[in-house]
Amino acid sequence: MSIESQIVEYVRVLAEQMPAGTARSLVHIDTQTIAGDDCTVIDLPGEFDLVVGTDFVRGAGFRLFKLGKLSFKDIGYYLAAANASDLAAMGARPVGFLDVLRYSKDMEFQQAKEILDGIHEACVEFCMPLVGGDSGGYELPVLSGTAFGLCKKGTALLRRNGTPGDYVYLSGSTGVAGAADAYFSNSCDGQLSHKDEEALLAAWRRPRPQLVLGQFLSENGFSRCAMDTSDGLRASIEQLSRASGLAMEVNLTDVPVSDLVRKVAKIRGFRDDDIYDLVFSDSVDFRLLFTVSPAVSASYEKNARASGFEIHRVGRLTDKSEPCTPIVRSATGKETPLPGIAWDQSETPTYARLEAQIKRRKSEND
């Protein structure tokens, strides 16, 4: 278990030990969501649950920012989007956002202003009012935020709510943000059209949290189990499977692949069989991975199609094999482990480790 996972679990343990007389005597806090979900759910008096999530982003530490591909306004927008995506994963409607902006001694007011302008732009687009926060100096720039949302009582989308036989859906293609990192960090500029390069950068400059879809799933009762793909598709599959205590079978040919990912994979020398490594690896695409019961899947797909949502049924949850061990099934029916590399705290970029892994695999097969 990683240090991060141990810290999160310990926070949950401490929350359960809060004594009587605290807020826990007035409201119910689902302590399982502290360690296992994108947000914490607080059972308020009345008809709504309060959903709260917080995220730190590297901002000026992003490789693409250092390369001059992202602006201060872009990373401000990204901060609000990352937090809004946590609400989307829970099926909540945003009601407020707090930001933390710590500026280093070499940061100018104009740069800080651009960050705040990006936050404001995102908050307006997501109907998520900016209601305050904290600012001040520090030895390094720090960007963090906290998003608040509401959902009807008992309707929050929780990772642990998957049941055997549920179909697994993915809301769109993944791997684009990771492909952008691999493309620009390796000085591939100019090998794609300007339009394609701008589309790659849009995954970082203007990410689109899927708030409307999350609300559609929770408010219509189509799903009770979801999460976003901010750590990459492989990590999301593993985390959702583990939280539900079930195995997951993923049909590789049903996983959507963006043309942009195919183009970058070709430029980076990936073979056709290796493209899914890029699709499943660490990539902040903010899609939703969620489950739908077979009993309502037809109704879900009909209504989702009418509402303009993409429909990608990529697999199902099962208890027929070892729990919490996801597998992928190829077009020939062959079962293999999940491709790609999930996000972790490694200093080495994911794309570099991925390319080294593919090179070793190619050498072994040849």
N, C-alpha and C positions, 0 to 999 in steps of 0.2 A: 504494500500500500504506500502511495506517495506521501510526502510530508503534507502537501495540500489536503489530501483526503483525510489524513489523521487530524489535521487542524479543524476541518469542517465537522468531522464527527465529534471532536471534543467540545466544540461550541454547542452542538446539539445536546450532549451530556450535561453541560453546564446549564443550558436553558431548562432542562427537565428538573434541575435541582433548585430552581428559584423558589424561595419560601412563600408561604401564604401571606397575603397582605400586599403583594406586588400586583401588577396589572393582571397576572394570571388568575387572580381571584375575581376579576371583572369580565375578562374575556377568555376564550379558549384559543390557545396557540397550538397549531399542529406542529409539534417539534420534529416529526419525521420529515416534514418539508424543509427544515433547516439544513439537513444533511443530504437530502435526496432530490430536491427539485430546484427549478430556476428561481423560485421565489418562496417566501414564507407566507402561509395563509393564516390570517387571524379572524376567528369567528366573532364578529361583532353582534351586539344586540340588534335585532331587526332582520331585514331580508337579504342583507349583503355581507359578503366576506371581504375583508381588506387583504389585498395582495401586495407584498412589499419585496422588492429586489434591489440589490446594489452591485455595481460593477466598477472596477478600475480598468482603465485602458492605458497602454504604453504611450499612446499619442506621439509625442516627439521622438519616442524610441522606435516607432515603426520603421522598418527598413525602407519602405517606399517614401516615407517622410524625409529620411536622411538623404535619399536619392533625388529629392526635389519634386517627386511626383504627387505629393499631398501637401496641402496648405494648412495653416493653422485653423482656418475655418473648416476645412475638411475633417480634422481630428475632433473639433468641437461637435460637429454633426454626428460623427461616428460614436462619440461618447453617449449622446442621447439615444441614438439608434440601438446601440448594444443593450442599454437598459430597457428600452421599449420592447426589444425582442424577448426579454425575460417575461414581461407581462403578456406578450403574445402567446408564449409557450404555455401560460397558465389559463389562457382564455379570458383574460381580464380587460376591462376598459380603463385606459389611463385617466387618472384624476390629478396627478401632480408629479413634479420632478425637482429634486434638489441636486445642485452641482457643487463639487469641491474643486477649486482651482488654486493650486499652489505654484507660484511663479519663482523661477530662479533669478539670481541677481543680474544675469545678462539678458533677461526677457524684457522687452519694451512694452509699454501700455498698448500700443497698436496691435501687437501680436496677441496679447491677452484679450483685447477687444474682438479680434477676429475669431478666437476660440468661442467667446460668448455669443458672437453673431451666428456661428455655426450651430451652437446649442439651441439658440432661439429659433433658427430656421427649422430645425428638426422638430422642436416642441410644437411649433405652429402646425407643421404638416401632420404630426401624429395626434393632434388635439390633446396634448399632454402639457398643461400649463407649467411654466417655470415659476416655482413659488419661493425660491430662496436657495441658500447653501452656505458655503464658507470659502473665503479667499485669504491669501496671505503669502508671505515669502517662505522659501525653503531652499535647501541646497540643490535640489533637482526639481524640474517641473513635475507636478502630480495632477492627474486628471481622474476624477472619480464622480460617480453619481448614484442617486437612489431614486427609483421610480415607484410610484404608488398607483394602484388600480383597484377596481371593484369588480366582483362577479357575484351573480346570484348565489345564495347560500348553498353550499354543497356541490357546486358545478365546476369548481376549479379542475383543470386538467393536471393530473398527477402521474408521475412516471410509474408509480407502483400499482396503478389501476388496470394494467393489462391483464387479460384473462386468456386461457388456452383457446386457440382457434381464432382469436381476433386477427383480422387482416391488418397489415402494416402499410401505411401510406407515407409518401414523401411529397412535399408540396411543390418541388421543382428541382432543377438540376443543381448539383453541388460541385465544388472543386474550382470554381471560377476565381475566387479570391486567392486560393493557393496557387493557381496557375499564373495569376498576375504577379505574385511574389517571385515565382520561379522564372518568369519571363524577364521582368525588369531588373531583378537582382543579378541576373547573368548577362546584362548588357545586350539583350536581344532586340533592343529598340530598332524599329525600321523594318523588321522582318515580317511584321503584320501591317495591314493597312492602318491608317490613322483612326478610322472608325472602330476597328477591332481593338486597338490599343486603348481608346477612350472607353470602350465597353468593359475591358478588363479593369481599368482604374475605377470605373463607376462602382464596382463591388466594394471598394474601400472608401471612395469619396462620398457616395450617396447610397449606403446600404438600405434595404427596404425590409424592416421588420414586418412580419405577417400578422399584424394586429387584427385586421378584419377577418381573416381566416380563423384565427384563434377564437374570436368571439362567435363566429358562425358555428364552430364545432361545439363550444360549451353551451351556448344559449339555445341551440336546437337539440341538444342531447345526442349528437352524432358520435361524440368521443368523450372519454373521461381520462385518457392517457396520452400525454404528449410531452415533447421537449423541443428546444430549438437545436440547430446544428452548428452552434458557434464554435465548437471544438472539432468540427469535422464530422463527416457521416459515420466513419468507423467508430469514433468515440461515442457518438449519440446512440448508435445501435447497441454497443456494449453497455452503456449506462442504463438505457431504458430496459434492456433485457435483464440486467442485474437487479434493478429496482423492482421489477415485476416478479422476479424469481422464476423466470421462464426462459426457455431457449427460443431463438428466433431463426427462421429460415428465410433467406433473402434470395430472390430470383434475380441473378445478375443482369439478364437481358431486359428486365423490367425497370431497372434503375436508369433514369434519364441522364444523358450525357450531352453537355453543351458543345456546340460546334467550336466555341472558343477554347475549351479544354482540349478538344481533339487537335486543334491547330497548334497550341502550345506544346502538347505532347509530341507532335511530329517534329517541331523545331528542336526540342530537347532530346530527340533521338529515341523516344519511347516506341516500342513495337505496339501493334494493335492490342495484344493481350495485356499490355502494361497500362493502358489508359485508365482502367478502373483503380489502379493504385493512386492516381492523381485525383480521381473523383471521390474516393473514400478518405483521403488523407486530411490532415489538419487544414481547414479552410473556413474562414468566417463568413459563410454565405447566409446565415440567419434564415434558413428554411425551417419548416416544421416537420418533424417525424412524429407520427401519431397512429393510434390504433382505432379500428372501427369494428364493432361486432358484425358477424355475418348477417345477423337478423335485420340490421338497418343499413347494410352496405349499399344495397340497391337504391334506397331512398337517399342516402348520403350522396352517391355519385350523381343521381338525377338532379338533386338540388344544387350540388356544387357546380355541375356543368352549367346549369341555368344562371348561376351567380358569377360565372366567368373564372372559376378556380381551376388550376391544373389538377389533373387526376392521375396519380401514379401509384398503383397498388404494387408494392415491391416485395411483399412477403407475408409471413404470418407468424404469430406466436404459437409455441407448442411446448407441451410437457413430455413429448415422446423421447427426447434425448436428454443428455446431461443438462440440467438447468443452467441458465446464464452463459451458455456457450453458443453464440451465434455462428451460423455457417452461411456460406453462399452456395447456390446451386447454378451451375452453368447451363447453357442451352442443351448440352448433351446429358444433363442430369448428374454430372460429377459434383461431389461435395468437397469444398475446400474451405480453409479458414478465411476470415475477412481479409480483403486486400488493403494495402495502404498502411500509413502510420498515423496513429492518433496523436492529438496534441499532448505535449508534456512540457516540462520545465527545461528541456535540453537547450544549451546554448547554441548548438548546431542547428541551422535552419532545417525545417522538415523536408523541404525539397532537396536539400543536399544529401540528407540521410536516405531519402527515398531513391534518388538516382544511384547512390552507392549500392543500395539493396537490389535494385533492378539489374545493375551491372554484375553483381555477384550471381544473381539468379541466371542471367544470360550466360555467364561463363560456365556455370554448372551444367546447364542444359546443352550447351554446345560441346 
